[in-house]
């Protein structure tokens, strides 16, 4: 079904993955508009862990099966996508921590 994923994806799993990404994107949109800092902290942590663990899972799996072409453009795009998700989580954690540190200083 998808040639842009690092491994073959059947129609069922394509729908599952798309639901996860669309639900996550909708949640991020809703939280980003009016989120209290605590929710921004949780969102940042979740995004950081999703990005980190997805990439780590791919590395661990490839260490066992040796089937990922790490130089393929589509694999690099996949890594960039999850890297971006993780990095955006780091920025949200930073923004939330700045808010909490300014509250404790006053």
C-alpha positions in Angstrom: 0.0 0.0 0.0 2.7 2.5 1.0 6.1 2.7 -0.6 7.1 5.7 1.7 7.3 3.6 4.9 10.6 1.8 5.7 8.7 -1.5 5.6 5.7 -2.9 3.7 2.3 -1.7 5.1 -1.0 -3.5 4.4 -4.3 -1.5 4.1 -5.4 -2.3 7.7 -2.1 -1.0 9.3 -2.1 2.0 6.9 -5.5 3.0 8.4 -4.3 2.4 11.9 -1.2 4.6 11.4 -3.2 7.3 9.7 -5.7 7.4 12.6 -2.9 7.7 15.1 -1.2 10.6 13.2 -4.5 12.4 12.5 -5.7 12.1 16.1 -2.3 13.3 17.3 -2.3 16.3 15.0 -5.8 17.3 16.0 -4.8 17.0 19.7 -1.7 19.1 19.2 -3.8 21.8 17.4 -6.3 22.0 20.2 -3.7 22.1 22.9 -1.4 24.5 21.2 -4.2 27.2 21.0 -5.1 27.3 24.7 -3.1 24.8 26.6 -2.2 25.3 30.3 1.5 24.9 30.9 1.0 21.5 32.5 -0.7 20.2 29.4 2.1 21.7 27.2 4.6 19.8 29.4 2.7 16.5 28.9 2.4 17.1 25.2 6.1 17.9 24.9 7.0 14.8 26.8 4.7 12.6 24.6 6.0 14.1 21.4 9.6 13.7 22.5 9.1 10.0 23.5 7.1 9.2 20.3 9.9 10.6 18.1 12.7 9.0 20.1 11.1 5.6 20.6 10.0 5.3 17.0 13.5 5.9 15.7 15.0 3.7 18.5 12.6 0.9 17.6 13.5 1.1 14.0 17.2 0.9 14.9 16.7 -2.0 17.3 14.6 -3.9 14.8 17.0 -3.4 11.9 19.9 -4.6 14.2 18.0 -7.9 14.3 16.7 -8.3 10.7 19.1 -6.0 8.7 16.5 -5.1 6.1 16.4 -1.3 6.3 18.1 0.7 3.5 19.4 3.6 5.6 20.5 5.6 2.6 17.1 5.5 0.8 15.4 8.8 0.5 12.1 7.5 1.9 13.8 6.1 5.0 15.6 9.4 5.5 12.3 11.2 5.2 10.7 8.8 7.7 13.6 9.5 10.1 13.2 13.2 9.6 9.5 13.0 10.3 9.9 11.3 13.6 13.0 13.4 14.4 10.8 16.5 13.8 8.1 15.2 16.1 10.7 14.5 18.8 12.4 17.9 18.4 9.0 19.7 18.5 8.5 17.9 21.8 11.8 19.2 23.1 10.8 22.8 22.2 7.5 22.4 24.0 9.3 21.0 27.1 11.6 24.0 27.0 8.7 26.4 26.7 6.9 24.7 29.6 10.0 24.7 31.8 10.6 28.4 31.2 7.1 29.1 32.4 7.5 27.0 35.5 10.9 28.5 36.3 9.5 32.0 35.9 6.6 31.1 38.3 9.0 29.8 41.0 11.2 32.9 40.8 8.4 35.2 41.6 
